[in-house]
């Protein structure tokens, strides 16, 4: 695992290969968004979406929800850090993926291995709309709102970040991010 990634190098804008959707598929490509040499870690995001999902499965009007929808209680977060994490990564790869404190606005901080970028991070780590584009898929961000119906922000197929939120029970693609320990890859 380490030889190929070391050969490629750890440069922002480069790619590494890690995990696979299915044993018959080649390793997934991850775009390097940031490298922290002091802490020996890198932030990566899937180069292309790795599937589609609702942001949350059980959407009700905000007035009927027991608690407001946020990244921390979304079904997409549970899926990414549960069944998808277990299926995609080998035991060795899982050890290289760091637990990260993730926050959605003023909502509680949660600890995740895989997470979605926030709107702020999507603007920070990508130079422009073109850099955020994928091959024809719009993708979820983790920023949420509960104005009438629970909703979350997305990145359009053009790479532009939505100015308004999208209903959380709509289906968009998933483009997870993670911090990885460079010494274990």
C-alpha positions in Angstrom: 0.0 0.0 0.0 2.7 2.5 1.0 5.1 2.2 -2.0 2.6 3.5 -4.6 1.5 6.4 -2.5 5.1 7.3 -1.5 6.1 7.1 -5.2 3.3 9.6 -6.1 4.2 12.0 -3.3 2.0 14.1 -1.0 1.3 17.3 -2.9 -1.9 19.4 -2.8 -3.7 18.7 -6.0 -2.2 15.2 -6.4 -4.0 12.0 -5.9 -3.6 8.8 -3.8 -5.3 5.5 -4.1 -7.0 4.0 -1.1 -9.9 1.6 -0.6 -12.2 0.1 -3.2 -16.0 0.0 -3.7 -15.9 -3.7 -4.6 -13.1 -6.2 -4.8 -13.5 -6.2 -8.6 -12.9 -2.4 -8.8 -9.5 -0.7 -8.8 -8.6 1.4 -5.8 -10.4 4.6 -5.3 -8.7 7.9 -6.2 -8.5 10.6 -3.4 -7.6 14.2 -4.2 -5.2 15.7 -1.7 -6.6 19.0 -0.4 -4.1 19.8 2.3 -0.9 18.5 3.8 0.2 19.1 7.4 3.9 18.2 7.4 4.3 18.9 11.2 1.5 16.5 12.1 2.3 14.1 9.3 -1.2 14.1 7.9 -3.2 15.0 4.8 -6.8 15.9 4.1 -8.2 14.0 1.1 -11.6 13.9 -0.7 -12.8 11.3 -3.1 -11.8 12.4 -6.6 -15.3 11.4 -7.9 -18.5 10.6 -6.0 -18.5 7.1 -4.5 -22.3 6.6 -4.6 -25.6 8.3 -4.1 -27.7 8.8 -1.0 -30.2 10.9 0.8 -28.7 13.2 3.4 -31.3 11.9 5.9 -33.8 9.0 5.5 -36.6 10.0 7.8 -37.4 13.5 7.0 -40.4 15.2 8.6 -41.4 18.8 8.7 -39.0 20.6 11.1 -41.8 21.4 13.5 -42.4 17.6 14.0 -38.8 16.5 14.4 -37.6 15.5 17.9 -34.3 17.3 17.2 -33.2 19.5 14.3 -31.3 17.7 11.6 -27.6 18.3 11.6 -24.6 16.4 10.3 -24.2 14.6 13.7 -27.6 12.9 13.5 -27.9 12.4 9.8 -28.4 9.0 8.3 -25.7 9.8 5.7 -23.1 10.3 8.5 -24.1 6.9 10.0 -23.8 5.2 6.6 -20.4 6.7 5.7 -18.9 5.9 9.1 -20.6 2.5 9.4 -21.3 0.1 6.5 -19.4 2.1 3.9 -16.3 2.6 6.0 -16.2 -1.1 6.8 -16.8 -2.2 3.2 -14.4 0.2 1.4 -11.2 0.0 3.5 -8.9 -2.9 4.4 -7.9 -3.3 8.1 -4.5 -1.7 7.3 -6.1 1.3 5.5 -8.5 1.8 8.4 -5.6 2.3 10.7 -4.3 5.1 8.6 -7.6 7.0 8.7 -7.6 9.5 11.5 -10.6 10.3 13.7 -11.5 14.0 13.1 -13.6 16.5 15.1 -16.3 17.7 12.7 -18.9 20.4 13.2 -22.0 21.6 11.3 -22.6 25.3 12.1 -23.5 25.7 15.8 -24.4 22.0 16.2 -22.4 19.7 18.5 -19.0 18.5 17.4 -18.8 14.8 16.4 -15.9 12.4 15.8 -15.8 10.9 12.4 -13.4 8.9 10.1 -15.3 9.9 7.0 -17.1 13.2 6.7 -18.5 15.7 4.1 -16.9 19.0 3.6 -18.6 22.1 4.9 -19.4 25.0 2.6 -16.5 26.9 4.1 -14.1 24.0 3.5 -15.3 23.6 -0.1 -14.5 27.2 -0.7 -11.2 27.0 1.2 -9.7 23.9 -0.4 -11.0 24.3 -4.0 -9.8 27.3 -6.0 -13.0 27.8 -7.9 -16.2 26.1 -9.2 -14.2 24.3 -11.9 -12.0 22.7 -9.3 -15.1 21.4 -7.5 -16.7 19.8 -10.6 -17.0 16.0 -10.9 -18.0 14.0 -13.9 -21.7 15.1 -14.0 -22.8 14.6 -10.4 -23.9 17.1 -7.8 -22.7 16.3 -4.2 -23.7 16.9 -0.6 -22.0 19.2 1.8 -22.6 18.8 5.6 -24.1 22.2 6.3 -27.8 21.9 7.3 -30.8 24.1 7.9 -34.3 23.4 9.3 -36.6 26.0 7.8 -39.8 24.2 7.3 -38.2 21.0 6.1 -34.8 19.7 6.9 -32.3 20.5 4.2 -28.5 20.6 3.4 -26.2 22.4 1.1 -24.9 20.9 -2.2 -22.3 21.5 -4.9 -23.9 21.6 -8.3 -22.6 19.7 -11.4 -21.1 23.0 -12.5 -19.0 23.1 -9.2 -21.0 26.1 -7.9 -22.0 25.8 -4.2 -25.8 26.1 -3.8 -27.0 29.4 -2.4 -30.0 27.7 -0.8 -30.3 24.3 0.7 -31.8 21.1 -0.8 -34.3 18.9 0.9 -32.4 16.3 2.9 -34.5 13.4 1.5 -33.4 14.2 -2.1 -30.7 11.9 -3.5 -27.3 13.4 -4.4 -23.9 11.9 -4.6 -21.4 11.4 -1.8 -17.9 12.7 -1.9 -16.4 11.9 1.5 -13.3 13.5 2.9 -10.9 12.2 5.6 -7.6 13.0 7.3 -5.0 10.3 6.8 -1.8 9.5 8.7 1.0 9.8 6.2 3.3 7.5 8.2 0.8 4.6 7.8 0.3 4.9 4.0 
